[in-house]
């Protein structure tokens, strides 16, 4: 059984609740435990994962959040930099499933977050588990 930490940026609570539900269901279906840690925003998710990874308490991580395009350039910074930092951590050998939605509007986010539709939270959890399995295969 793997211990997975779900790190969420709780900016859109109703959407995050759906993403977390999907992630928890996917993890539970495979017999794994999950804990949730909340951070202020998507830019803080990689830092929280890096700190938690150093503790050796978790086998993998699921990043959960929603970034909706607004009227300013801020969307590009948050979407790009959070993805870049998560990828950097993954390249360092940390098993992370990226479930941070980057969408144009809330309707798109609802479809992707809903476990009964696109279930991106569940997909991110499955990705974390797949990377965790690869860690074991390659002796990490």
N, C-alpha and C positions, 0 to 999 in steps of 0.2 A: 504494500500500500504506500503510495506517495503522498507526501504532505505538500499541498499546493496553496500558495498565497495569492489571493485575488487582490490586486491593487487597483482601487477605483478612484477616479477623479469625479467627485459627486457634484457636478455642476448641474446636470439634468437628472434629478432624482428618479423621476418616473421611467426614464429610458434606462438608467443604470440598473434599476430594480429588475427590468426585463433581461438585460444582459447578464446580470449576476445569476438570475434564476436559470438561464440557459447554461451558464458555466457550471453552476452547482449540479444541475441535473446530469450533464455530461460526465462530470467527475464522479458523481455518486454511482452512475451506471457502470463505471469501471472499478468501483470499490475504493475510491480515493477520498481523502479528507480535504476540506477547504476551509480556509480562514479568510476574512475580508479585512483589509486595511484601507482606510480612506485618507486621501490627500486632497489638497485644495484644487489642483488643476492638472491637466494632462502633462504639462511640463515638469511636474513634480513626480510623476509616476516612475520614470527611469531612475531617478535618485533614490526613491524609496526602495525600488527593487534591488539596486546596487547595495544599499545598506543591509537589507534583509538577507541578501545572498551571502554577505560576509558572515552572518550569524550561523550559517550552516543548519538552520532550523527547517529549511524548506527544500524540497526537491525540484520545484518548478514554480512558475509564476504566470498569472493571467493578468494582462493589462486591460482595464475596462474604463471607458470614457466616451464622451461624445463631443466632437468639435463641429459646430455648425457655422458655415460661412456667414460672415456679417458684412458690414459696409467698409471695413478697413482691411489693411494688409495683415492684421494680427492673425487671422485664420491661417495664412500660409506659414507664418512663423511657428505657431503652435502645432499645426499638423505635421509640418516637415521636421521640426526639431525633436518632437516627441518620438516620431518614427525613426529618425536617425539615431537617437540615443538608445532606443530599444534594440535596434539592429546592432549597434556597437556592443551592447551587453550580450546579445545572442552570439555574436562572433567571438566573444570571450568565453563561450561555453556555458552560458546560463540558459536554461530551458524556459523560454518565454513565448506565450501565445499572445499575439497582439490583437486585442479586441477593442481598440480605440476607433470608433467610427468617425470618419471625416466626410461630412455630407453637406449638401447645398441647403437643405431645409429639414424641418422637423418631420415632415411626412416620410422622407427617405430614411431618417433615423428610426422611426417607428417600425417600418417594415424590416429593417435590418436587426433591430434589437429584439423584436418579438420572437420568443422561442417557437411559436407556431408558424412563423414565416421563415425568414432567412437565418435566424438563430446564430448571429455572429458571436454571441457570448459562448455558446456551446462549441462553435468552431474554434474559437481561440483556446478554450480549455483542451480540446482534442489536439491542437497544435502543440501546446505545452507538454502534453503527455507523450506525443510522438518524439519530441526533442529529448524528453527525459529518457525514453527508451533508447534513443541513439547514444545518449551519454553512457548508459550501461553497456551497450553493444561495443563501444569503443573504449571502455575501461575508465571512464571518468567518474 
